[in-house]
Amino acid sequence: MIMTFLQVALGGAIGSALRFGVGLVVLRHWHGGFPLGVIPVNIIGSFLMGGLIVLTFHRDLDHLKPLLMTGLLGGFTTFSAFSLEAFTLYERGQIGSAGLYVVLSVVLSLAGLMLGVWLARGIWA
């Protein structure tokens, strides 16, 4: 079990560094006010998650999931895991659940962020 945690940690460190690097590259080439650095990371991560879920299944590479999917892609972007979970619900025919999952994830995550900002501003204002 400790080796699985180490795989996730290693992959997460690499994924986070890659996300930071992509953000720097985008920042150097894009000077607008729109947060464009996160969008390519989310798209690339979701694309890679889709490919890896099929590859690991068909090539019997489940042992690489902690390193590549949870670690690397989880560190690169959690949006890839969100995309996979929403798509899995959809593919199972649970279209209503998939839609609810997407709406709840986005709305409640934004609400959580706003609450955190509000509370922190109240404490340190």
VOGULUM-329899 format. One record per residue (C-alpha): residue in three letters; x, y, z. Coordinates in pm, whole numbers, padded with zeros to 5 digits, always signed. Layout:
<rs>
ALAXYZ;...
</rs>
This chain:
<rs>
MET+00000+00000+00000;ILE+00288+00238+00075;MET+00419+00187-00280;THR+00084+00299-00419;PHE+00102+00616-00210;LEU+00456+00676-00336;GLN+00341+00629-00697;VAL+00061+00882-00646;ALA+00303+01125-00478;LEU+00562+01096-00755;GLY+00303+01133-01029;GLY+00141+01425-00847;ALA+00472+01608-00816;ILE+00545+01563-01185;GLY+00191+01660-01286;SER+00194+01973-01070;ALA+00528+02082-01215;LEU+00394+02026-01567;ARG+00083+02231-01489;PHE+00301+02513-01359;GLY+00517+02493-01672;VAL+00219+02507-01907;GLY+00091+02808-01714;LEU+00424+02986-01758;VAL+00436+02914-02131;VAL+00082+03041-02181;LEU+00151+03349-01968;ARG+00453+03435-02184;HIS+00250+03417-02504;TRP-00087+03546-02386;HIS-00120+03885-02221;GLY-00499+03912-02198;GLY-00693+03922-01875;PHE-00864+03586-01937;PRO-00717+03295-01734;LEU-00616+03098-02042;GLY-00347+02887-01872;VAL-00597+02659-01700;ILE-00804+02580-02010;PRO-00534+02398-02211;VAL-00431+02206-01898;ASN-00791+02090-01846;ILE-00833+01993-02211;ILE-00499+01811-02234;GLY-00555+01636-01901;SER-00904+01524-01998;PHE-00778+01401-02336;LEU-00499+01203-02170;MET-00738+01062-01909;GLY-00965+00934-02185;GLY-00676+00767-02364;LEU-00527+00619-02048;ILE-00854+00471-01923;VAL-00882+00275-02250;LEU-00511+00188-02269;THR-00486+00062-01912;PHE-00795-00154-01962;HIS-00697-00308-02296;ARG-00328-00360-02211;ASP-00388-00489-01856;LEU-00195-00195-01707;ASP-00415-00129-01404;HIS-00103-00119-01188;LEU-00008+00212-01359;LYS-00335+00389-01272;PRO-00213+00527-00935;LEU+00100+00673-01094;LEU-00047+00801-01420;MET-00413+00875-01356;THR-00441+00963-00987;GLY-00090+01103-00953;LEU+00029+01255-01281;LEU-00306+01365-01421;GLY-00444+01441-01076;GLY-00150+01673-01016;PHE-00176+01815-01367;THR-00549+01875-01345;THR-00828+01738-01129;PHE-01059+01837-01412;SER-00956+01518-01591;ALA-01094+01306-01305;PHE-01410+01518-01302;SER-01449+01466-01677;LEU-01398+01090-01645;GLU-01656+01058-01367;ALA-01914+01264-01557;PHE-01854+01066-01876;THR-01871+00732-01693;LEU-02215+00824-01556;TYR-02326+00932-01903;GLU-02190+00617-02066;ARG-02377+00401-01812;GLY-02697+00566-01928;GLN-02729+00776-01614;ILE-02767+01099-01809;GLY-02961+01278-01536;SER-02701+01181-01277;ALA-02421+01296-01510;GLY-02587+01634-01556;LEU-02651+01667-01184;TYR-02290+01571-01111;VAL-02160+01840-01347;VAL-02392+02111-01215;LEU-02335+02024-00849;SER-01957+01999-00895;VAL-01926+02336-01065;VAL-02181+02528-00859;LEU-02082+02386-00520;SER-01709+02422-00595;LEU-01760+02788-00682;ALA-01976+02832-00372;GLY-01706+02667-00159;LEU-01442+02899-00302;MET-01660+03205-00241;LEU-01731+03094+00117;GLY-01360+03039+00178;VAL-01279+03387+00043;TRP-01558+03544+00248;LEU-01449+03372+00569;ALA-01079+03447+00514;ARG-01153+03813+00440;GLY-01356+03831+00761;ILE-01074+03683+00965;TRP-00786+03881+00815;ALA-00961+04203+00719;
</rs>
